């Protein structure tokens, strides 16, 4: 059963009209490739001469690392001659993001999402550093086209999209970061069951499952769709939830609040300990204690993104 709560129509956030922004300061976030990270951690396995599978894995990582470094070099060359004040970091702080007039990420969606957690009002532009192997859903340009895109942004010729984000409260505390893609509420052990009460509006159910996804429209084509959800219109401001692998035994019912589009907060009360909330990926994990209430809803501050194309 597909649940539709709130307005009968699909509310849409329109792209902000194009105006010429005053961009003088750039914060650039460069991706650390998996190959470089695994080397630093000592996790790389050297393949034997006859181990073709392991050799293929390592070679793919090396190729992606070389492509990422080449892209970063091209972006730096553009920035060296752009006449702007530029700072760079592997992961920005909120203070650094607030200092900038534009946050540029060079990497893929992971780099973009992690950086977005530290951005409040500053618009973002993603540069896909490995377009041959990376989806780059939130990335509006590539290294080769970066200079032209930056010129369009500075000239006010590139529209900026306002993407819905998710705000999370656990008990009395509001989490410091907003989710752009999705939120997963589940047990901190992947194979363990998640027990909770799920509430939307005046409807509530006791459920046992592998967890609950809540996604924005821009994030609905990712993990939530893989779990059986539906891709949404990119600028729809509603949220979509889906119960993951519901348990059908024990006298509990899962059908009436299994999935749907909502325009109001979703509440979850933990019926077991050791649960957690994950924003846009596997880390960080925010712990949820027994009987603690989690409230997830649309954040008041959308993220402004240049070059967003949701195909």
C-alpha positions in Angstrom: 0.0 0.0 0.0 1.4 3.4 -1.0 0.6 6.1 1.6 0.1 9.7 0.6 -0.2 12.1 3.4 -0.4 15.9 3.3 -1.4 17.8 0.2 -2.8 15.9 -2.7 -0.5 17.6 -5.2 3.3 17.4 -5.4 4.7 20.6 -3.8 7.7 21.8 -5.8 10.6 24.0 -4.9 11.4 26.2 -7.9 15.0 27.0 -8.9 16.1 30.4 -7.6 15.9 33.1 -10.3 19.3 33.8 -11.8 21.1 36.8 -10.4 24.7 37.8 -10.5 26.2 36.6 -7.2 29.1 38.4 -5.4 31.6 35.6 -5.4 35.0 36.5 -4.0 35.9 33.7 -1.7 36.0 30.0 -2.6 36.3 27.0 -0.3 37.5 23.9 -2.3 37.1 20.4 -0.9 39.3 17.7 -2.6 38.5 14.0 -2.4 41.0 11.6 -0.9 40.7 8.6 -3.2 40.1 5.0 -1.8 43.5 4.0 -3.2 45.4 6.7 -1.3 43.3 6.0 1.8 43.9 2.3 1.7 47.7 2.8 1.2 47.8 5.1 4.2 45.9 2.6 6.4 48.1 -0.3 5.2 45.0 -2.1 3.9 46.3 -2.7 0.3 46.8 -6.3 -0.7 49.6 -7.0 -3.3 48.3 -9.5 -5.8 50.3 -12.5 -6.8 51.3 -12.9 -10.5 48.5 -15.4 -11.1 45.8 -13.6 -9.1 43.9 -11.8 -11.9 40.9 -10.8 -9.9 42.9 -9.1 -7.1 45.1 -7.4 -9.7 42.0 -6.1 -11.5 40.7 -4.6 -8.2 44.0 -2.9 -7.5 44.4 -1.6 -11.1 40.9 -0.1 -11.0 41.7 1.7 -7.8 44.9 3.0 -9.2 43.2 4.2 -12.4 40.5 6.0 -10.4 43.2 7.6 -8.2 45.1 8.8 -11.2 41.9 10.3 -12.7 41.1 12.0 -9.5 44.5 13.5 -9.1 44.5 14.8 -12.7 41.1 16.4 -12.1 42.3 18.1 -8.9 45.3 19.5 -10.8 43.0 20.9 -13.6 40.8 22.6 -11.0 43.8 24.0 -9.1 45.1 25.5 -12.4 41.8 27.2 -13.0 41.7 28.6 -9.5 45.3 29.9 -9.7 44.2 32.3 -12.4 40.7 33.1 -11.4 41.6 36.0 -9.1 39.6 34.8 -6.1 40.6 34.1 -2.6 40.7 30.3 -2.3 41.0 28.0 0.7 41.1 24.2 0.5 40.4 21.4 2.9 39.7 17.7 2.9 36.6 18.3 5.1 35.3 21.8 5.8 34.1 23.1 9.1 30.9 25.1 9.4 32.9 28.2 10.0 35.0 27.7 6.9 31.9 27.0 4.8 30.2 30.2 6.1 33.4 32.2 5.3 33.1 31.2 1.6 30.8 32.6 -1.1 30.9 29.3 -2.9 31.9 25.8 -1.8 33.3 23.7 -4.6 33.8 19.9 -4.1 36.2 17.9 -6.3 35.3 14.2 -6.1 32.0 12.4 -6.3 28.7 12.3 -4.5 30.4 11.1 -1.3 32.6 14.1 -1.2 29.7 16.4 -2.0 27.4 14.9 0.7 30.0 14.9 3.4 30.7 18.5 2.7 27.0 19.5 2.5 26.7 18.5 6.2 28.8 21.6 7.1 27.1 24.0 4.8 24.2 26.2 5.9 23.6 29.1 3.5 26.6 29.0 1.1 25.8 27.6 -2.3 27.7 24.6 -3.6 29.1 23.3 -6.9 30.2 19.7 -7.4 33.0 18.8 -9.8 32.9 15.1 -10.7 36.6 14.1 -10.7 36.0 10.6 -12.2 33.1 10.8 -14.6 34.0 7.5 -16.2 33.4 5.6 -13.0 31.4 7.9 -10.8 27.7 8.8 -11.1 28.1 12.3 -9.7 24.4 12.8 -9.2 25.0 16.1 -7.3 28.0 17.2 -9.4 27.1 19.9 -11.9 30.3 19.8 -13.9 33.6 18.0 -14.6 37.2 19.2 -14.3 37.4 19.9 -18.0 34.3 22.1 -18.0 34.9 23.7 -14.6 36.3 26.9 -15.8 33.3 27.6 -18.1 30.9 26.6 -15.3 32.6 28.9 -12.8 32.4 31.8 -15.3 28.7 31.2 -15.8 28.1 31.1 -12.0 30.0 34.3 -11.4 28.3 36.0 -14.3 24.8 35.1 -13.0 24.1 32.9 -16.0 23.8 29.6 -14.1 20.6 28.9 -12.1 20.8 27.5 -8.6 18.5 24.8 -7.3 17.2 24.6 -3.8 17.2 21.0 -2.6 15.2 19.8 0.3 17.2 18.5 3.4 16.2 16.4 6.4 16.5 17.6 10.0 16.8 15.0 12.7 16.0 15.1 16.5 17.0 12.3 18.8 15.3 12.9 22.2 15.8 16.5 23.1 18.8 17.1 20.9 18.8 18.3 17.3 21.6 16.7 15.3 24.2 19.3 14.1 24.0 18.1 10.4 21.2 18.0 7.8 20.8 15.1 5.4 20.6 15.9 1.7 20.2 12.4 0.3 18.6 10.2 3.0 18.4 9.0 6.6 18.5 5.4 7.7 17.2 4.4 11.1 18.3 0.8 12.0 20.2 -1.4 14.4 23.9 -0.7 14.6 24.6 -4.4 13.8 23.6 -5.0 10.1 22.2 -8.5 10.8 20.1 -7.6 13.8 16.4 -6.7 13.8 15.2 -3.2 14.4 12.2 -2.8 16.8 10.3 0.4 17.1 7.0 2.3 16.9 6.5 4.2 13.7 4.2 7.3 13.7 3.1 9.5 10.9 0.5 12.1 11.9 -2.2 10.4 14.0 -1.3 6.9 12.7 1.1 4.6 14.5 2.3 1.0 14.3 4.6 -1.3 16.3 7.1 -2.8 13.7 10.0 -5.1 13.4 12.2 -4.8 10.3 15.7 -4.1 9.1 15.1 -0.4 9.5 13.4 2.6 8.0 14.6 4.8 5.1 13.6 8.4 4.8 14.6 10.2 1.6 14.5 13.6 -0.1 13.4 13.9 -3.7 16.9 14.4 -4.8 18.0 11.3 -2.9 15.1 9.1 -3.9 16.9 7.6 -6.9 19.6 6.1 -4.7 19.4 3.6 -1.8 15.7 4.1 -1.3 14.8 3.1 -4.9 17.1 0.1 -4.6 15.1 -0.9 -1.5 11.9 -0.8 -3.5 11.0 2.9 -3.3 10.1 5.3 -6.1 12.1 8.0 -7.8 10.5 11.4 -7.3 10.4 14.6 -9.2 13.7 16.3 -8.3 12.3 19.4 -6.8 9.4 17.8 -4.9 9.6 19.1 -1.3 7.9 16.1 0.3 9.8 13.2 1.9 9.5 9.5 1.1 9.8 6.7 3.7 10.0 3.0 3.3 10.2 0.2 5.8 13.1 -2.1 5.0 12.5 -5.9 5.0 9.5 -5.8 7.4 9.0 -8.9 9.6 5.5 -10.4 9.0 5.2 -12.6 12.1 4.6 -12.2 15.8 1.2 -10.6 15.4 2.6 -7.3 14.1 1.1 -5.6 11.0 3.3 -3.7 8.6 1.2 -2.9 5.6 -0.6 0.3 6.5 2.5 2.3 7.3 5.0 0.5 5.0 5.9 3.3 2.6 4.7 6.6 1.2 5.1 10.3 0.5 4.8 12.6 3.5 4.6 16.3 4.1 4.9 16.1 7.9 7.5 14.7 10.4 8.0 11.0 10.8 8.5 9.7 14.3 10.2 6.6 15.5 10.4 5.3 19.1 13.1 2.7 19.8 11.7 -0.6 21.3 15.2 -2.1 21.6 18.7 -0.7 22.4 21.7 -0.3 20.2 19.8 1.4 17.4 21.3 4.3 15.3 20.6 7.0 12.8 22.8 7.3 9.7 22.9 10.5 7.6 23.8 10.2 3.9 25.9 7.0 4.3 27.5 4.7 6.8 29.1 7.4 9.0 28.8 9.0 11.3 26.3 6.9 13.3 24.2 8.8 15.9 23.2 6.4 18.7 19.6 5.9 19.7 18.8 4.5 23.2 16.0 2.3 24.3 12.6 4.2 24.3 14.2 7.2 22.8 12.2 9.2 20.2 13.6 10.1 16.8 11.8 12.8 14.8 12.7 13.3 11.2 11.3 16.2 9.0 11.9 18.6 6.3 14.6 21.2 7.3 13.8 24.9 7.0 17.0 25.5 5.1 17.4 23.9 1.7 20.8 23.4 0.1 21.5 25.7 -2.9 23.3 23.8 -5.6 24.6 25.0 -9.0 24.4 22.8 -12.0 22.1 20.2 -10.5 20.6 18.1 -13.2 18.3 15.3 -12.1 17.8 13.0 -15.0 
